[in-house]
Amino acid sequence: MHDDQFDALVDDATHAVNNLIPDRLLDGLGDSGRSNLLFQINDVLTPILREVVDTAGDDSDNPTRASTIAGLLSELLETHAAKCDDGGAREEDRPPHVISEVHGTSANIDSIASCDIETGTQIYLVLDNGAAFRIAVEAVA
């Protein structure tokens, strides 16, 4: 489990515990008291969840993670873009990274980024024509 995933787990658990506390008890704390309570819950849950995560180990039922597949797809897109950029001696001889003859459009990839989320990994793709896309990669089995 990545640090970001662990932090999200602790945050989710902290808020879940906080949501179990009746509002009538929280109302008397004020803003700084509520904030302090969240920090205390977080501090208590962190070592407990760290031990659970360390004991559980890797997910042996699904050793290939969504982030691995997202990395593969990102590398394929980056390799394709690099091959297009290397093709032709002059810039006007190089093909665009994305071409749709059906729609009569073309564009180059400006940036590729990925982000792990609770259900898998998302790839963010931004083109030089202003279009942006989010590709979700989720394990289904």
C-alpha positions as a Markdown table, in Angstrom:
| # | Residue | x | y | z |
|---|---|---|---|---|
| 1 | Met | 0.0 | 0.0 | 0.0 |
| 2 | His | 1.4 | 3.4 | -1.0 |
| 3 | Asp | 1.7 | 6.2 | 1.6 |
| 4 | Asp | -1.0 | 8.2 | -0.1 |
| 5 | Gln | -3.4 | 5.1 | 0.0 |
| 6 | Phe | -2.5 | 4.6 | 3.7 |
| 7 | Asp | -3.1 | 8.2 | 4.5 |
| 8 | Ala | -6.5 | 8.1 | 2.7 |
| 9 | Leu | -7.4 | 4.9 | 4.7 |
| 10 | Val | -6.5 | 6.6 | 8.0 |
| 11 | Asp | -8.5 | 9.8 | 7.0 |
| 12 | Asp | -11.5 | 7.7 | 6.0 |
| 13 | Ala | -11.4 | 5.7 | 9.2 |
| 14 | Thr | -11.0 | 8.9 | 11.3 |
| 15 | His | -14.0 | 10.5 | 9.7 |
| 16 | Ala | -16.0 | 7.2 | 10.1 |
| 17 | Val | -15.3 | 7.1 | 13.8 |
| 18 | Asn | -16.1 | 10.8 | 14.1 |
| 19 | Asn | -19.4 | 10.2 | 12.4 |
| 20 | Leu | -20.3 | 7.7 | 15.0 |
| 21 | Ile | -20.2 | 10.3 | 17.8 |
| 22 | Pro | -23.6 | 11.9 | 18.4 |
| 23 | Asp | -23.9 | 15.5 | 17.3 |
| 24 | Arg | -25.1 | 16.5 | 20.8 |
| 25 | Leu | -21.7 | 15.6 | 22.1 |
| 26 | Leu | -19.8 | 17.3 | 19.3 |
| 27 | Asp | -21.8 | 20.6 | 19.5 |
| 28 | Gly | -20.2 | 21.5 | 22.8 |
| 29 | Leu | -16.7 | 21.2 | 21.5 |
| 30 | Gly | -16.6 | 24.2 | 19.1 |
| 31 | Asp | -14.5 | 24.3 | 16.0 |
| 32 | Ser | -11.1 | 24.0 | 17.6 |
| 33 | Gly | -12.3 | 21.2 | 19.9 |
| 34 | Arg | -13.7 | 19.3 | 16.9 |
| 35 | Ser | -10.5 | 19.7 | 15.0 |
| 36 | Asn | -8.5 | 18.6 | 18.0 |
| 37 | Leu | -10.7 | 15.5 | 18.4 |
| 38 | Leu | -10.1 | 14.6 | 14.7 |
| 39 | Phe | -6.3 | 14.8 | 15.3 |
| 40 | Gln | -6.6 | 12.6 | 18.4 |
| 41 | Ile | -8.7 | 10.0 | 16.6 |
| 42 | Asn | -6.2 | 10.1 | 13.7 |
| 43 | Asp | -3.2 | 9.7 | 16.1 |
| 44 | Val | -4.8 | 6.7 | 17.7 |
| 45 | Leu | -5.9 | 5.0 | 14.5 |
| 46 | Thr | -2.6 | 5.4 | 12.6 |
| 47 | Pro | -0.5 | 2.8 | 14.5 |
| 48 | Ile | -3.5 | 0.4 | 14.7 |
| 49 | Leu | -4.1 | 0.5 | 10.9 |
| 50 | Arg | -0.4 | 0.4 | 10.1 |
| 51 | Glu | -0.2 | -2.9 | 12.0 |
| 52 | Val | -3.3 | -4.2 | 10.2 |
| 53 | Val | -1.9 | -3.3 | 6.8 |
| 54 | Asp | 1.6 | -4.7 | 7.6 |
| 55 | Thr | 0.0 | -7.9 | 8.9 |
| 56 | Ala | -2.3 | -8.3 | 5.9 |
| 57 | Gly | 0.6 | -8.0 | 3.4 |
| 58 | Asp | 0.0 | -7.8 | -0.3 |
| 59 | Asp | -3.2 | -8.8 | -2.0 |
| 60 | Ser | -2.2 | -12.3 | -3.2 |
| 61 | Asp | -5.6 | -12.9 | -4.9 |
| 62 | Asn | -4.9 | -10.1 | -7.4 |
| 63 | Pro | -1.1 | -9.5 | -7.7 |
| 64 | Thr | -1.5 | -7.2 | -10.7 |
| 65 | Arg | -2.8 | -3.9 | -9.5 |
| 66 | Ala | -4.7 | -1.2 | -11.3 |
| 67 | Ser | -1.8 | 1.1 | -10.9 |
| 68 | Thr | 0.4 | -1.4 | -12.7 |
| 69 | Ile | -1.9 | -1.5 | -15.7 |
| 70 | Ala | -2.3 | 2.3 | -15.6 |
| 71 | Gly | 1.5 | 2.6 | -15.7 |
| 72 | Leu | 1.6 | 0.3 | -18.7 |
| 73 | Leu | -1.0 | 2.3 | -20.5 |
| 74 | Ser | 0.8 | 5.6 | -19.7 |
| 75 | Glu | 4.1 | 4.2 | -21.0 |
| 76 | Leu | 2.4 | 3.0 | -24.2 |
| 77 | Leu | 1.0 | 6.5 | -24.7 |
| 78 | Glu | 4.3 | 8.2 | -24.0 |
| 79 | Thr | 6.2 | 5.7 | -26.3 |
| 80 | His | 3.7 | 6.4 | -29.1 |
| 81 | Ala | 4.1 | 10.2 | -28.6 |
| 82 | Ala | 7.9 | 9.9 | -28.7 |
| 83 | Lys | 7.8 | 7.8 | -31.9 |
| 84 | Cys | 5.6 | 10.5 | -33.5 |
| 85 | Asp | 7.9 | 13.2 | -32.3 |
| 86 | Asp | 11.0 | 11.4 | -33.7 |
| 87 | Gly | 9.3 | 10.7 | -37.1 |
| 88 | Gly | 10.3 | 13.0 | -40.0 |
| 89 | Ala | 13.2 | 15.3 | -40.2 |
| 90 | Arg | 11.1 | 18.5 | -40.0 |
| 91 | Glu | 8.3 | 19.3 | -37.5 |
| 92 | Glu | 5.7 | 19.5 | -40.2 |
| 93 | Asp | 6.6 | 16.0 | -41.4 |
| 94 | Arg | 5.9 | 14.5 | -37.9 |
| 95 | Pro | 2.4 | 13.0 | -37.4 |
| 96 | Pro | 0.2 | 14.2 | -34.6 |
| 97 | His | -0.1 | 11.9 | -31.5 |
| 98 | Val | -3.9 | 11.6 | -31.9 |
| 99 | Ile | -5.6 | 11.4 | -35.3 |
| 100 | Ser | -9.3 | 10.9 | -36.1 |
| 101 | Glu | -9.9 | 10.7 | -39.8 |
| 102 | Val | -13.6 | 10.2 | -39.2 |
| 103 | His | -13.9 | 13.4 | -37.2 |
| 104 | Gly | -11.2 | 15.2 | -39.1 |
| 105 | Thr | -9.3 | 16.1 | -35.9 |
| 106 | Ser | -5.7 | 15.7 | -34.7 |
| 107 | Ala | -3.8 | 16.8 | -31.6 |
| 108 | Asn | -0.6 | 16.2 | -29.6 |
| 109 | Ile | -0.4 | 15.0 | -26.1 |
| 110 | Asp | 0.6 | 17.8 | -23.7 |
| 111 | Ser | 0.6 | 15.9 | -20.5 |
| 112 | Ile | -0.1 | 12.5 | -18.9 |
| 113 | Ala | -0.6 | 12.0 | -15.2 |
| 114 | Ser | -2.0 | 9.2 | -13.1 |
| 115 | Cys | -3.6 | 9.2 | -9.6 |
| 116 | Asp | -4.5 | 6.3 | -7.4 |
| 117 | Ile | -8.1 | 6.4 | -6.1 |
| 118 | Glu | -10.0 | 4.1 | -3.8 |
| 119 | Thr | -11.5 | 2.0 | -6.7 |
| 120 | Gly | -8.3 | 1.9 | -8.9 |
| 121 | Thr | -6.2 | 4.3 | -10.8 |
| 122 | Gln | -7.1 | 7.2 | -13.1 |
| 123 | Ile | -5.0 | 8.5 | -16.0 |
| 124 | Tyr | -5.4 | 12.1 | -16.9 |
| 125 | Leu | -4.6 | 13.0 | -20.5 |
| 126 | Val | -4.4 | 16.6 | -21.8 |
| 127 | Leu | -4.1 | 17.5 | -25.5 |
| 128 | Asp | -2.7 | 20.6 | -27.1 |
| 129 | Asn | -6.1 | 21.4 | -28.5 |
| 130 | Gly | -7.5 | 21.9 | -25.0 |
| 131 | Ala | -9.3 | 18.6 | -24.8 |
| 132 | Ala | -8.8 | 16.6 | -21.5 |
| 133 | Phe | -9.6 | 13.1 | -20.7 |
| 134 | Arg | -9.8 | 10.9 | -17.6 |
| 135 | Ile | -9.3 | 7.1 | -18.1 |
| 136 | Ala | -10.3 | 4.9 | -15.2 |
| 137 | Val | -8.4 | 1.6 | -14.7 |
| 138 | Glu | -10.2 | -0.7 | -12.2 |
| 139 | Ala | -9.6 | -4.3 | -11.4 |
| 140 | Val | -12.7 | -6.4 | -12.2 |
| 141 | Ala | -11.6 | -9.8 | -11.0 |
